[in-house]
Amino acid sequence: MIAYLQAMVMGLVQGVTELFPISSLGQAVVLPTVFGWDGLAKAQAQPESFFLAFLVGLHVATATALLIYFWSDWRGIIRGFFRTLSESVRERTAPWTAVRNANERMAWPLVVATFPAGITGLALEHLFRVTFSKPLSRRCS
């Protein structure tokens, strides 16, 4: 199991480093090894471990906090997306041609970029989990 102190340190590091371009999953793999938390480091090697569930919860909490903090921005982007859709249906044009403001301009790249990222994540989930779950370098044969 993960101790309260370990959970607090992991949560604190996650919260502080969210402001910087640092891989939050990478730090979750490296941090237990650096601090000598052997139980967590070994748990990462298991296909379905308590530590994996903890990391998922940590990332859900981070995403929820960011969603709440940036809620007004997200609301504007979502409204802009649906406005361009409804206007394009009304005028029988491509939705991205109805873009009029920054929120509408931001909506379309987000939508377009989500599909390849989602498909790649679904297709390669197991490979990514096995490859990046340990802080060990591997040689390709």
Order of alpha helices (4+ residues) and beta strands (2+ residues): alpha-alpha-alpha-alpha-alpha-alpha
